[in-house]
Amino acid sequence: MSNYNENRKLRDANANLIHQQYRRGFKPIWYCVIHLENQEVTPKYERRRLNLNDECRDDAKAIKNILYSKIYGKKWRNNSRRARSMWSLEYGKLCTPHINLIMEKLPSRYNSQEQLFTLLDTDLPRSLRCLPRRTKTCSVGPIYNEHCIANYISKEVKVLKKMWTYTNILTGNSDVLHELNDYDLDLNNKLLCETNK
């Protein structure tokens, strides 16, 4: 099978998984783009940003933890009423890694474009070294078409046969971060678990 067909299957599978979550009740209203820091002068940090690897994934985990801690407090994982979210990590054409984030309705304190932007652009960078200290490095907007957004955040997912290299970055790549996404349980499995109790 060609790389094109493999990449297309993977993109379709990721988009379909998100569409499936819509059918199960996931209702995102915010689309956010969060750029990771890439202006450090140390070569180690620059190389880190040229690899779609565990370090960038760790940064995304840290961002989610701090973001949800600021919104819901330190015990946010136990809050069953918290807004669900979907995350993907993407390298743009200029090799700048950024996170695509879609989120459900937030508590009223953060549930406006201006308030959410301030949280992501000003408050989070104070707590996280992986985010730029410069302002206006993220964007926040309402979602008008949730199905287009699901396809968009999966658009550059690729099957990687070899180690990620600089030349490949120029064509772009993204990775849906399944370990961070708030997927609803399969309804059939949920019913099966309840009947087995």
Secondary structure, 3 states (H helix, E strand, C coil): CCHHHHHHHHHHHHHHHHHHHHHCCCCCCEEEEEECCCCCCCHHHHHHHCCCCHHHHHHHHHHHHHHHHHHHCCCHHHCCCCCCEEEEEEECCCCCEEEEEEECCCCCCCCCHHHHHHHHHHHHHHHCCCCCCCCCCEEEEECCCHHHHHHHHCCCECCCCCCCCHHHHCCCEEEECCCCCCCCCCHHHHHHHHHHC
